[in-house]
Amino acid sequence: MSPEIEYNSDNDVMNFPPDKYKTEYWHLLDDGRVVCDLCPRRCSLRDGKRGTCFVRQAHCGEIVLTTYGRSSGFCIDPVEKKPLNHFYPGSSVLSFGTAGCNLGCKFCQNWEISKSRQTDTISDCAMPEQIAQIAKQYDSKSIAFTYNDPVIFMEYAVDTAQVCHELDIQSIAVTAGYICDIPRIPFFNAMDAANIDLKAFTEHFYRKLCSGHLAPVLDTLLYLRHETNVWFEITTLLIPGENDSTTELESMCRWINDNLGPDVPLHFSAFHPDFKMVNKSSTPPETVQKAREIALSQGLHYVYVGNISDKAGDSTWCPQCKQRVISRNWYELGEMALSDDGRCQHCGFMLPGRFEAITHHFGRRRIPVNVTRK
């Protein structure tokens, strides 16, 4: 390896972010190109070239990560904003991301970060041990790898999650689930929860608007449900005329019920014009509410709305007695009828998820955190 690569082969503690960090999932072709085996794009790269994700680069016959220890910013959020409604409700989470993405969504709502090709986007520096200490200092129940997809900075995310676990801090991946089957195992082994962005339920949508494919995302969902203990929820951003038809939503919800079960929470969020789809209309609240009704009619138990004001659609309802057990309004928790272990106080039904006694609700606050290294 080149002497400019600043990392330890045993991945010991580093004092500052390396320019390039060794990765594992790649193979070398006879012509000297290196193929990245992390995600289904399998970028084939000449030396010095970066993959579609921007952060993984061919260097001296290997693939290296160029954003280890570098972030686009840190913030304390409510966990409901990830969105996760059944993962320690009311708790706070230290959120951060890097730059780049391995999909090309024309409607990206975080495109300034995910599509960035500027190093000043990732000007905040923090190594895993520092992130864990910050989360502890702010009394955050968990950390979240978000804003851009943590799959592409897998090594940084996994190392950070492992250090956080030593301090009893949970780890959350907010991801599109676009990852190959082999690296998927260690990635999710390090996670306690995930929100999977199921962008649509047609291959046409994924190819046309995301430059990707649907099947790998469904494979990830099946893997999470049947081969891990990771708590996960699903989010679909509804775009008028693209993925909001009754036929498609019914098909998607049937697949979720048949393959993942009725207890996986599903979030429908309203789209707003952004990035390369600024001429598309915002999603009407009625469309989001109708999608929720469709999902409930297909047998799903926990269906939520996002980016619109709808207290009923934000709240959690017991599927057995039909009573409200967690009242929500824009990430703010209200009246609770749920025991510390997640049992409905009306009928005794045990709701799925991760629950514990709530000493205080973090609420709708958003607290930026400056973590620049001294």
Phi, psi and omega in degrees: 000154179293142180295346180284347181281117189258080175208163179260138183297338177266006180058040176289175181299133176252151182274340181204160184299133177281154175293324181218139184235132184297138177238174188247329193263088180194164171214154186262134176269162181298332182274006177096348176288153177246130179259125176279125183255020182283314183233167185297350177291328179045060180300133178254115194236138168281162182303131180091344182276149179258153176285176178304328182291343180082331190263347178252134192224143172283128182210116177054044176078015177223174171254129178240155175264129186258002183237020178297127179081007181239138186225156175273001178141156181236145182205144173268123183236164165287143182297333179297343182280352186289328350266136172227116183258350181240023181235093181049065182306142178086353183275168178254158183222137173275113186255141173199162176215186178241245176214160176089169179195152180263005170243165183238054186293122181289346183253015188308130181271350177237037190296333179300331180264307188291332181255008182293141173236023183247134181292336181287349174294331182245051185279339176284134181240133176201128176275163185308316181297323179292319179298317179299318180293323178294316178300319179295317181300321181270007177058038178278134178293330186209169169244154179229129173270110192206192184073311166230174191281123181292346176306319187285340173246044187309313185297318178296316180294314182296315179299318180294317179299318181296318178294320179296322179299329178295338178255014179063036176253129183281160180235136183236132174253120172258107195214156173278355178070022183268085187212148179285163189292325183287307177293340178302327184294302180294330180299307183281341172299333181273352186256146175263332181210162178208149164245120182261125180274096176271098194288334180187184179232031174226144175295325180302315180299312182298319180289316186286317189249349183236351185055043181214199182224151182284319189305316180299329179290317177296323177299319178297317179298317178297319179299313181299318183288320191255348185231006179221171172253014180293129173283128181222151175231164186239141175234136173233121175276119184272121181247121184308127176078000183247316183215023187246015180288152179300319181299313181293318181293320176298318180296317180296314182292324175297318179298316179299313181296315184289326188254332182246339181099161186283351187266359176283117181296141181236130180247129172253124182244149179276135177280145167234147184302131182196164175052247183261011179232048181285344180268358177277141181288151174296155180284124177295144177306325182297327179294318179293318180294322177296319178300319178298318179297320178298314181297318178295322180293337179271006172099002178285141188270330188230101184233130187235160176247157179216153180068015172222162178268110181201094185298322180294318180286339176279336190275163177257132183240141178289125181288345182272306183259355176068018178268153177285130180248335172223119177270131179227149173209105181054054176074355180269123179275140178245232183296136180245139173227048185227132178287171183300331182264007175096021181264135177297127181281352177275316186231353178090003180293137180270116179279146178285148178141197177237116185229155173202173180300135180260112180276330175201155178262129179292326177080205187267009184296156172223115187244105175296144182235130177267115184242018181304130182292142177284000000 
